[in-house]
Amino acid sequence: MKSFGKIEYYWWALIGITLFNTFLGEHFESSALVSILVALTVMSKGLIVIDHFMELRQAHKYLRLMMRIYIILFPSLIILTAFF
């Protein structure tokens, strides 16, 4: 049996985060706290995908920076709307 590499562990982490978000959506009423938690987990999932699945860790710094800003900006806007 082949042992898991790093990419498989990241893949399992993404599945775990997705299941956690599903649990939050199913068991808690829609609230600001749930919106913030989901936005933060979406941000962490995006950063994992950018670095390990899109392989932007080795890409040009400008391209990686633009993708990171995108992934951080939109969940941050979701967090801001939770307070309005």
Secondary structure, 3 states (H helix, E strand, C coil): CCCCCHHHHHHHHHHHHHHHHHHHHHHCCCCHHHHHHHHHHHHHHHHHHHHHHCCHHHCCHHHHHHHHHHHHHHHHHHHHHCCC
